[in-house]
């Protein structure tokens, strides 16, 4: 499995903090689909940052800029 992520969906002032800084209380969750994620997390701040994929490739973008 791989993933395609867009970190521009994470509110941060610095890209290096988004990529490498640990933030207490933050975690990544895989849900069946976006509707399920929105239902599960409707009462807490969250961001949908990407999707898993069958290809064994990790794509990380910041908006339209490809990072990894």
N, CA, C and O atoms as a GROMACS GRO file, in nm:
protein
  272
    1UNK      N    1   0.084  -0.118   0.000
    1UNK     CA    2   0.000   0.000   0.000
    1UNK      C    3   0.088   0.124   0.000
    1UNK      O    4   0.201   0.122   0.049
    2UNK      N    5   0.035   0.229  -0.055
    2UNK     CA    6   0.101   0.358  -0.055
    2UNK      C    7   0.000   0.465  -0.016
    2UNK      O    8  -0.111   0.435   0.028
    3UNK      N    9   0.040   0.590  -0.034
    3UNK     CA   10  -0.050   0.699   0.000
    3UNK      C   11  -0.017   0.821  -0.082
    3UNK      O   12   0.097   0.841  -0.125
    4UNK      N   13  -0.118   0.903  -0.104
    4UNK     CA   14  -0.104   1.032  -0.170
    4UNK      C   15  -0.156   1.136  -0.072
    4UNK      O   16  -0.274   1.136  -0.036
    5UNK      N   17  -0.066   1.227  -0.029
    5UNK     CA   18  -0.100   1.324   0.074
    5UNK      C   19  -0.081   1.466   0.025
    5UNK      O   20   0.006   1.493  -0.057
    6UNK      N   21  -0.162   1.557   0.076
    6UNK     CA   22  -0.146   1.701   0.049
    6UNK      C   23  -0.141   1.770   0.183
    6UNK      O   24  -0.244   1.788   0.249
    7UNK      N   25  -0.020   1.810   0.226
    7UNK     CA   26  -0.005   1.868   0.358
    7UNK      C   27  -0.048   2.014   0.365
    7UNK      O   28  -0.046   2.073   0.473
    8UNK      N   29  -0.086   2.074   0.253
    8UNK     CA   30  -0.138   2.211   0.257
    8UNK      C   31  -0.269   2.218   0.335
    8UNK      O   32  -0.312   2.326   0.375
    9UNK      N   33  -0.332   2.104   0.355
    9UNK     CA   34  -0.458   2.098   0.430
    9UNK      C   35  -0.436   2.112   0.581
    9UNK      O   36  -0.531   2.133   0.656
   10UNK      N   37  -0.308   2.101   0.625
   10UNK     CA   38  -0.273   2.115   0.766
   10UNK      C   39  -0.233   2.260   0.789
   10UNK      O   40  -0.140   2.309   0.725
   11UNK      N   41  -0.302   2.328   0.879
   11UNK     CA   42  -0.272   2.469   0.904
   11UNK      C   43  -0.142   2.479   0.981
   11UNK      O   44  -0.130   2.431   1.094
   12UNK      N   45  -0.043   2.543   0.920
   12UNK     CA   46   0.087   2.559   0.982
   12UNK      C   47   0.157   2.678   0.918
   12UNK      O   48   0.140   2.706   0.800
   13UNK      N   49   0.236   2.748   0.998
   13UNK     CA   50   0.309   2.862   0.946
   13UNK      C   51   0.437   2.821   0.875
   13UNK      O   52   0.487   2.893   0.789
   14UNK      N   53   0.490   2.704   0.912
   14UNK     CA   54   0.617   2.661   0.854
   14UNK      C   55   0.607   2.518   0.802
   14UNK      O   56   0.560   2.429   0.873
   15UNK      N   57   0.651   2.497   0.679
   15UNK     CA   58   0.647   2.366   0.616
   15UNK      C   59   0.733   2.265   0.692
   15UNK      O   60   0.693   2.150   0.708
   16UNK      N   61   0.851   2.306   0.739
   16UNK     CA   62   0.937   2.213   0.812
   16UNK      C   63   0.871   2.165   0.942
   16UNK      O   64   0.891   2.051   0.981
   17UNK      N   65   0.794   2.250   1.008
   17UNK     CA   66   0.721   2.206   1.127
   17UNK      C   67   0.614   2.104   1.090
   17UNK      O   68   0.594   2.006   1.162
   18UNK      N   69   0.546   2.128   0.982
   18UNK     CA   70   0.442   2.034   0.938
   18UNK      C   71   0.502   1.896   0.912
   18UNK      O   72   0.443   1.795   0.949
   19UNK      N   73   0.617   1.893   0.850
   19UNK     CA   74   0.679   1.765   0.812
   19UNK      C   75   0.752   1.696   0.927
   19UNK      O   76   0.750   1.573   0.935
   20UNK      N   77   0.817   1.772   1.016
   20UNK     CA   78   0.910   1.710   1.110
   20UNK      C   79   0.883   1.737   1.258
   20UNK      O   80   0.950   1.678   1.342
   21UNK      N   81   0.790   1.822   1.293
   21UNK     CA   82   0.765   1.856   1.431
   21UNK      C   83   0.656   1.767   1.490
   21UNK      O   84   0.552   1.746   1.427
   22UNK      N   85   0.679   1.715   1.609
   22UNK     CA   86   0.575   1.637   1.677
   22UNK      C   87   0.479   1.733   1.746
   22UNK      O   88   0.521   1.830   1.809
   23UNK      N   89   0.351   1.705   1.734
   23UNK     CA   90   0.250   1.786   1.800
   23UNK      C   91   0.167   1.695   1.889
   23UNK      O   92   0.105   1.600   1.842
   24UNK      N   93   0.167   1.724   2.018
   24UNK     CA   94   0.093   1.641   2.113
   24UNK      C   95  -0.056   1.639   2.077
   24UNK      O   96  -0.115   1.742   2.047
   25UNK      N   97  -0.113   1.520   2.080
   25UNK     CA   98  -0.256   1.507   2.056
   25UNK      C   99  -0.295   1.493   1.910
   25UNK      O  100  -0.413   1.482   1.879
   26UNK      N  101  -0.198   1.494   1.820
   26UNK     CA  102  -0.228   1.476   1.677
   26UNK      C  103  -0.196   1.334   1.635
   26UNK      O  104  -0.100   1.274   1.683
   27UNK      N  105  -0.276   1.280   1.546
   27UNK     CA  106  -0.252   1.145   1.497
   27UNK      C  107  -0.312   1.130   1.358
   27UNK      O  108  -0.395   1.210   1.316
   28UNK      N  109  -0.268   1.027   1.288
   28UNK     CA  110  -0.318   0.997   1.154
   28UNK      C  111  -0.411   0.876   1.164
   28UNK      O  112  -0.378   0.777   1.229
   29UNK      N  113  -0.526   0.886   1.099
   29UNK     CA  114  -0.625   0.778   1.101
   29UNK      C  115  -0.663   0.745   0.957
   29UNK      O  116  -0.681   0.835   0.874
   30UNK      N  117  -0.676   0.618   0.928
   30UNK     CA  118  -0.730   0.575   0.799
   30UNK      C  119  -0.876   0.536   0.820
   30UNK      O  120  -0.907   0.454   0.906
   31UNK      N  121  -0.964   0.596   0.741
   31UNK     CA  122  -1.107   0.566   0.749
   31UNK      C  123  -1.153   0.507   0.616
   31UNK      O  124  -1.085   0.521   0.515
   32UNK      N  125  -1.267   0.442   0.618
   32UNK     CA  126  -1.320   0.377   0.498
   32UNK      C  127  -1.340   0.476   0.383
   32UNK      O  128  -1.310   0.445   0.268
   33UNK      N  129  -1.391   0.594   0.414
   33UNK     CA  130  -1.412   0.697   0.313
   33UNK      C  131  -1.425   0.833   0.381
   33UNK      O  132  -1.428   0.841   0.504
   34UNK      N  133  -1.432   0.940   0.302
   34UNK     CA  134  -1.440   1.074   0.359
   34UNK      C  135  -1.566   1.097   0.441
   34UNK      O  136  -1.562   1.165   0.544
   35UNK      N  137  -1.677   1.040   0.398
   35UNK     CA  138  -1.803   1.058   0.472
   35UNK      C  139  -1.792   0.997   0.611
   35UNK      O  140  -1.839   1.055   0.708
   36UNK      N  141  -1.730   0.880   0.620
   36UNK     CA  142  -1.710   0.815   0.750
   36UNK      C  143  -1.620   0.900   0.838
   36UNK      O  144  -1.649   0.919   0.956
   37UNK      N  145  -1.511   0.951   0.782
   37UNK     CA  146  -1.418   1.036   0.859
   37UNK      C  147  -1.490   1.160   0.910
   37UNK      O  148  -1.474   1.197   1.027
   38UNK      N  149  -1.566   1.224   0.825
   38UNK     CA  150  -1.639   1.345   0.866
   38UNK      C  151  -1.738   1.316   0.977
   38UNK      O  152  -1.756   1.397   1.067
   39UNK      N  153  -1.803   1.201   0.972
   39UNK     CA  154  -1.898   1.163   1.076
   39UNK      C  155  -1.827   1.133   1.207
   39UNK      O  156  -1.871   1.177   1.314
   40UNK      N  157  -1.717   1.058   1.200
   40UNK     CA  158  -1.644   1.020   1.321
   40UNK      C  159  -1.582   1.139   1.394
   40UNK      O  160  -1.578   1.141   1.516
   41UNK      N  161  -1.535   1.238   1.318
   41UNK     CA  162  -1.460   1.348   1.377
   41UNK      C  163  -1.534   1.482   1.370
   41UNK      O  164  -1.471   1.588   1.376
   42UNK      N  165  -1.666   1.478   1.357
   42UNK     CA  166  -1.742   1.601   1.339
   42UNK      C  167  -1.732   1.698   1.456
   42UNK      O  168  -1.755   1.817   1.440
   43UNK      N  169  -1.698   1.648   1.575
   43UNK     CA  170  -1.693   1.734   1.693
   43UNK      C  171  -1.552   1.775   1.735
   43UNK      O  172  -1.533   1.834   1.841
   44UNK      N  173  -1.453   1.743   1.653
   44UNK     CA  174  -1.314   1.780   1.685
   44UNK      C  175  -1.248   1.836   1.559
   44UNK      O  176  -1.289   1.804   1.448
   45UNK      N  177  -1.145   1.919   1.575
   45UNK     CA  178  -1.074   1.971   1.458
   45UNK      C  179  -1.003   1.856   1.385
   45UNK      O  180  -0.937   1.774   1.449
   46UNK      N  181  -1.017   1.851   1.253
   46UNK     CA  182  -0.948   1.748   1.174
   46UNK      C  183  -0.927   1.799   1.033
   46UNK      O  184  -0.987   1.898   0.991
   47UNK      N  185  -0.841   1.730   0.961
   47UNK     CA  186  -0.818   1.760   0.819
   47UNK      C  187  -0.801   1.630   0.744
   47UNK      O  188  -0.730   1.540   0.789
   48UNK      N  189  -0.865   1.619   0.630
   48UNK     CA  190  -0.844   1.504   0.542
   48UNK      C  191  -0.728   1.541   0.452
   48UNK      O  192  -0.739   1.630   0.369
   49UNK      N  193  -0.616   1.471   0.470
   49UNK     CA  194  -0.492   1.510   0.400
   49UNK      C  195  -0.455   1.418   0.284
   49UNK      O  196  -0.358   1.444   0.214
   50UNK      N  197  -0.532   1.311   0.263
   50UNK     CA  198  -0.497   1.224   0.152
   50UNK      C  199  -0.574   1.094   0.152
   50UNK      O  200  -0.673   1.077   0.222
   51UNK      N  201  -0.523   1.004   0.068
   51UNK     CA  202  -0.586   0.873   0.052
   51UNK      C  203  -0.479   0.766   0.037
   51UNK      O  204  -0.370   0.792  -0.014
   52UNK      N  205  -0.512   0.646   0.083
   52UNK     CA  206  -0.424   0.533   0.057
   52UNK      C  207  -0.444   0.489  -0.087
   52UNK      O  208  -0.546   0.521  -0.149
   53UNK      N  209  -0.346   0.415  -0.138
   53UNK     CA  210  -0.355   0.367  -0.277
   53UNK      C  211  -0.287   0.231  -0.288
   53UNK      O  212  -0.203   0.196  -0.205
   54UNK      N  213  -0.324   0.156  -0.389
   54UNK     CA  214  -0.267   0.023  -0.407
   54UNK      C  215  -0.120   0.028  -0.448
   54UNK      O  216  -0.042  -0.060  -0.412
   55UNK      N  217  -0.082   0.131  -0.524
   55UNK     CA  218   0.058   0.146  -0.563
   55UNK      C  219   0.144   0.166  -0.439
   55UNK      O  220   0.103   0.236  -0.346
   56UNK      N  221   0.261   0.104  -0.436
   56UNK     CA  222   0.349   0.116  -0.320
   56UNK      C  223   0.437   0.240  -0.332
   56UNK      O  224   0.560   0.231  -0.328
   57UNK      N  225   0.373   0.354  -0.347
   57UNK     CA  226   0.441   0.482  -0.363
   57UNK      C  227   0.382   0.580  -0.262
   57UNK      O  228   0.262   0.583  -0.238
   58UNK      N  229   0.471   0.661  -0.205
   58UNK     CA  230   0.426   0.768  -0.116
   58UNK      C  231   0.445   0.900  -0.188
   58UNK      O  232   0.558   0.937  -0.220
   59UNK      N  233   0.336   0.971  -0.214
   59UNK     CA  234   0.339   1.103  -0.275
   59UNK      C  235   0.300   1.205  -0.170
   59UNK      O  236   0.194   1.193  -0.108
   60UNK      N  237   0.385   1.305  -0.149
   60UNK     CA  238   0.355   1.412  -0.055
   60UNK      C  239   0.363   1.544  -0.131
   60UNK      O  240   0.466   1.578  -0.189
   61UNK      N  241   0.254   1.618  -0.128
   61UNK     CA  242   0.247   1.747  -0.196
   61UNK      C  243   0.213   1.857  -0.097
   61UNK      O  244   0.152   1.832   0.007
   62UNK      N  245   0.252   1.978  -0.131
   62UNK     CA  246   0.209   2.097  -0.058
   62UNK      C  247   0.135   2.181  -0.161
   62UNK      O  248   0.195   2.262  -0.231
   63UNK      N  249   0.004   2.162  -0.168
   63UNK     CA  250  -0.074   2.223  -0.276
   63UNK      C  251  -0.037   2.155  -0.407
   63UNK      O  252  -0.050   2.033  -0.419
   64UNK      N  253   0.007   2.232  -0.504
   64UNK     CA  254   0.045   2.175  -0.634
   64UNK      C  255   0.194   2.138  -0.642
   64UNK      O  256   0.238   2.079  -0.740
   65UNK      N  257   0.271   2.174  -0.537
   65UNK     CA  258   0.414   2.147  -0.536
   65UNK      C  259   0.442   2.006  -0.483
   65UNK      O  260   0.403   1.974  -0.371
   66UNK      N  261   0.509   1.923  -0.562
   66UNK     CA  262   0.544   1.788  -0.524
   66UNK      C  263   0.667   1.793  -0.433
   66UNK      O  264   0.771   1.846  -0.472
   67UNK      N  265   0.656   1.736  -0.312
   67UNK     CA  266   0.767   1.735  -0.216
   67UNK      C  267   0.841   1.601  -0.213
   67UNK      O  268   0.964   1.598  -0.211
   68UNK      N  269   0.766   1.491  -0.213
   68UNK     CA  270   0.827   1.358  -0.205
   68UNK      C  271   0.756   1.267  -0.303
   68UNK      O  272   0.789   1.149  -0.314
   0.00000   0.00000   0.00000
